């Protein structure tokens, strides 16, 4: 019994400690993003733009390719069932709504997590191991302002932008598959897509993408600041960053899906 209670206590205290550190990081990030620039401390916009190119523009090819293939797969899977009832026109509804509300935001977040979230953790972790973060503090430079805020701002803009493009690419993949493989009339497919989608669907996907961006950036940064030891520590925390981000992305997705469903 003592072992069970001891393990439970350690897990609980470690979780509370991690949550407190994340809250402090969030407050400090918002402070340097919104409040300190008003006091003349400035924003590193050039660094944020460079990170936006890395997180958004350079992620688009892999995100676009995967989303195109998923759109094609959804169309073929839907046709397998809908053809039995002569309802292949509703493939457009399934692909369009699924892409807008769920699959495009989720796949974009997961792919950017693997590509950019891990890179954030590795970069900050390597700097911590090399004592570069300590050097910034010695020089009177705030690590949050120089390392976290540009990444957070870039991620907050890049993920929704890539998500919007991923939505249309996924729908286009379903369109090509339906028209050229399943032989759905192109005009019928486009009309059914426009009839089935609403502004609420786009809003659902965009809200999710914003919160996914927050999760990806803050988990990556937090895991980076946790690195200790050396190269092995960097690898371990990078792996933990990707796993934690994907888990939290799924949780956030579930929460917002439930809110939009019951709201």
FENCOR-V360453 format. One record per pair of residues at least 6 apart in sequence whose ideal C-beta (glycine too) atoms are under 8 Angstrom apart, sorted by sequence separation. I is the first residue (numbers start at 1). J is the second residue. D is the distance in Angstrom with one decimal. If there is no record, write none. Layout:
I_J_D + I_J_D
//
This chain:
37_43_5.1 + 82_88_5.3 + 127_133_5.3 + 136_142_7.7 + 137_143_6.6 + 178_184_4.2 + 179_185_7.9 + 227_233_4.8 + 136_143_5.3 + 179_186_5.1 + 227_234_5.5 + 82_90_5.8 + 32_41_7.3 + 79_88_5.9 + 82_91_6.1 + 124_133_7.6 + 33_43_7.4 + 133_143_5.2 + 136_146_6.2 + 179_189_6.3 + 227_237_4.8 + 136_147_7.9 + 175_186_7.7 + 178_189_5.5 + 226_237_5.5 + 78_90_7.6 + 79_91_5.8 + 78_91_4.6 + 224_237_6.8 + 133_147_7.5 + 175_189_5.9 + 223_237_4.6 + 175_190_7.6 + 223_238_7.3 + 75_91_5.4 + 78_94_4.8 + 78_95_7.0 + 223_240_5.6 + 224_241_7.5 + 175_193_7.7 + 223_241_3.8 + 74_94_6.6 + 75_95_5.6 + 127_147_7.5 + 74_95_5.1 + 220_241_5.3 + 223_244_7.0 + 171_193_6.7 + 219_241_5.8 + 124_147_6.1 + 71_95_5.9 + 74_98_6.2 + 74_99_7.9 + 219_244_5.2 + 220_245_7.0 + 219_245_4.6 + 71_99_6.5 + 74_103_7.5 + 216_245_5.5 + 219_248_6.5 + 215_245_6.0 + 120_151_5.9 + 67_99_7.7 + 70_103_6.0 + 215_248_4.8 + 216_249_7.5 + 215_249_5.7 + 167_202_7.7 + 67_103_7.7 + 67_104_5.9 + 70_107_6.4 + 212_249_5.5 + 215_252_6.0 + 167_205_6.4 + 116_155_7.4 + 67_107_5.9 + 212_252_6.6 + 66_107_6.0 + 67_108_7.4 + 211_252_5.1 + 212_253_7.8 + 163_205_6.3 + 164_206_7.5 + 112_155_8.0 + 163_206_7.0 + 63_107_7.2 + 208_252_7.1 + 63_108_5.4 + 66_111_6.3 + 208_253_6.1 + 211_256_6.9 + 112_158_7.6 + 160_206_5.7 + 163_209_4.0 + 112_159_6.1 + 63_111_5.2 + 208_256_5.2 + 62_111_6.0 + 63_112_7.3 + 160_209_4.5 + 207_256_6.2 + 109_159_6.6 + 112_162_7.0 + 159_209_5.1 + 160_210_5.9 + 108_159_6.6 + 159_210_7.4 + 59_111_6.8 + 204_256_7.2 + 59_112_5.4 + 62_115_7.0 + 159_212_5.9 + 160_213_7.0 + 204_257_7.9 + 108_162_5.4 + 109_163_7.9 + 156_210_6.9 + 159_213_3.7 + 108_163_4.7 + 158_213_7.3 + 59_115_5.6 + 204_260_5.1 + 55_112_6.5 + 59_116_6.5 + 156_213_5.0 + 159_216_7.0 + 105_163_5.1 + 108_166_4.8 + 155_213_4.7 + 156_214_7.1 + 104_163_5.9 + 107_166_6.8 + 155_214_7.9 + 200_260_7.5 + 55_116_4.8 + 105_166_7.8 + 155_216_6.0 + 156_217_7.4 + 54_116_6.8 + 104_166_4.2 + 105_167_8.0 + 152_214_7.9 + 155_217_4.2 + 104_167_4.2 + 54_119_7.9 + 152_217_4.8 + 104_170_5.1 + 151_217_5.7 + 152_218_7.4 + 99_166_7.9 + 100_167_5.5 + 103_170_6.5 + 99_167_5.1 + 148_217_8.0 + 151_220_7.7 + 152_221_7.7 + 151_221_6.9 + 99_170_4.0 + 99_171_5.2 + 148_221_5.3 + 147_221_7.5 + 95_170_7.2 + 96_171_5.5 + 99_174_7.5 + 95_171_6.0 + 96_174_7.6 + 95_174_3.4 + 95_175_7.9 + 92_174_7.2 + 91_174_6.8 + 92_175_7.7 + 95_178_7.8 + 92_178_6.9 + 91_178_5.2 + 88_178_7.3 + 91_182_7.0 + 92_184_7.5 + 133_225_7.9 + 91_184_6.5 + 88_182_6.0 + 89_184_6.5 + 74_170_7.8 + 88_184_5.3 + 89_185_7.9 + 92_188_7.8 + 124_220_7.7 + 128_224_6.9 + 92_189_4.7 + 96_193_4.5 + 100_197_6.1 + 120_217_6.9 + 124_221_6.2 + 127_224_7.9 + 128_225_6.6 + 56_154_7.5 + 71_169_7.1 + 75_173_7.4 + 91_189_7.5 + 92_190_7.6 + 95_193_7.7 + 125_223_7.4 + 129_227_6.1 + 47_146_7.9 + 51_150_5.5 + 55_154_5.4 + 59_158_7.3 + 63_162_5.6 + 67_166_4.4 + 71_170_3.9 + 75_174_4.1 + 79_178_7.3 + 83_182_7.7 + 89_188_5.3 + 93_192_5.8 + 97_196_5.8 + 109_208_7.9 + 117_216_4.6 + 121_220_4.8 + 125_224_4.6 + 128_227_5.1 + 129_228_7.9 + 50_150_7.8 + 51_151_5.4 + 54_154_7.6 + 55_155_5.6 + 67_167_7.9 + 70_170_5.9 + 71_171_6.2 + 74_174_5.8 + 75_175_8.0 + 89_189_7.1 + 92_192_3.9 + 93_193_7.3 + 96_196_5.5 + 97_197_6.3 + 101_201_5.1 + 105_205_4.6 + 109_209_7.0 + 116_216_7.0 + 117_217_7.6 + 120_220_3.4 + 121_221_7.7 + 124_224_2.8 + 128_228_7.9 + 129_229_7.4 + 44_145_7.1 + 48_149_7.6 + 56_157_7.3 + 64_165_6.8 + 68_169_5.2 + 71_172_6.7 + 72_173_4.4 + 76_177_6.1 + 92_193_4.4 + 96_197_5.0 + 100_201_4.0 + 104_205_6.3 + 105_206_7.9 + 108_209_6.8 + 119_220_7.8 + 120_221_6.1 + 123_224_6.9 + 124_225_6.2 + 125_226_7.8 + 126_227_7.8 + 129_230_5.8 + 44_146_6.7 + 48_150_4.2 + 51_153_7.9 + 52_154_4.1 + 56_158_3.3 + 60_162_5.8 + 63_165_7.8 + 64_166_6.8 + 67_169_4.8 + 68_170_6.8 + 71_173_2.8 + 72_174_6.6 + 75_177_4.1 + 90_192_6.8 + 93_195_7.8 + 100_202_5.7 + 106_208_7.6 + 117_219_6.6 + 118_220_7.3 + 121_223_4.5 + 122_224_7.5 + 125_227_3.3 + 129_231_7.6 + 47_150_3.9 + 48_151_7.9 + 51_154_3.5 + 55_158_4.0 + 56_159_7.7 + 59_162_5.9 + 63_166_5.4 + 67_170_4.2 + 70_173_7.0 + 71_174_4.1 + 75_178_4.9 + 79_182_4.7 + 89_192_5.1 + 93_196_3.7 + 101_204_4.8 + 102_205_7.6 + 105_208_4.5 + 109_212_3.7 + 113_216_5.2 + 117_220_4.3 + 121_224_4.4 + 124_227_7.4 + 41_145_7.2 + 50_154_7.9 + 51_155_7.4 + 55_159_7.4 + 68_172_6.9 + 69_173_6.5 + 71_175_7.8 + 72_176_7.0 + 92_196_6.7 + 97_201_5.8 + 100_204_7.2 + 101_205_5.7 + 105_209_4.7 + 108_212_7.6 + 109_213_7.7 + 112_216_6.1 + 116_220_7.6 + 120_224_6.2 + 129_233_6.9 + 44_149_6.8 + 48_153_4.5 + 49_154_7.4 + 52_157_5.9 + 56_161_5.6 + 60_165_6.5 + 64_169_4.9 + 68_173_3.9 + 72_177_4.2 + 76_181_7.1 + 96_201_7.9 + 100_205_5.1 + 129_234_6.4 + 43_149_6.9 + 44_150_4.8 + 48_154_4.9 + 52_158_5.2 + 56_162_5.4 + 67_173_6.9 + 71_177_7.2 + 75_181_7.9 + 76_182_7.4 + 106_212_7.9 + 109_215_7.7 + 121_227_7.7 + 43_150_7.9 + 51_158_7.9 + 75_182_6.8 + 105_212_6.5 + 109_216_6.6 + 125_233_6.9 + 126_234_5.8 + 36_145_7.2 + 125_234_4.3 + 32_142_6.8 + 43_153_7.5 + 32_144_5.3 + 122_234_5.8 + 125_237_5.5 + 31_144_8.0 + 32_145_4.6 + 121_234_7.9 + 125_238_6.9 + 29_144_6.0 + 28_144_4.7 + 32_148_7.6 + 33_149_5.2 + 121_237_5.6 + 122_238_5.0 + 32_149_4.9 + 121_238_4.8 + 25_144_7.5 + 29_148_5.4 + 33_152_6.8 + 28_148_7.7 + 29_149_6.1 + 33_153_6.5 + 118_238_5.0 + 121_241_4.0 + 120_241_7.6 + 25_148_7.3 + 29_152_5.6 + 118_241_5.9 + 117_241_5.8 + 118_242_5.2 + 117_242_6.3 + 114_242_5.9 + 117_245_5.0 + 113_242_6.0 + 113_245_4.4 + 113_246_6.0 + 110_246_6.0 + 113_249_6.8 + 110_249_6.6 + 109_249_5.0 + 106_249_7.1 + 106_253_5.9 + 105_253_7.7 + 102_253_7.6 + 102_257_7.3 + 101_257_7.8 + 101_260_7.9 + 29_218_7.6 + 26_218_6.7 + 25_218_6.5 + 22_218_6.5 + 25_221_6.7 + 25_222_6.1 + 22_222_5.7 + 25_225_7.8 + 21_222_6.8 + 18_222_7.8
//
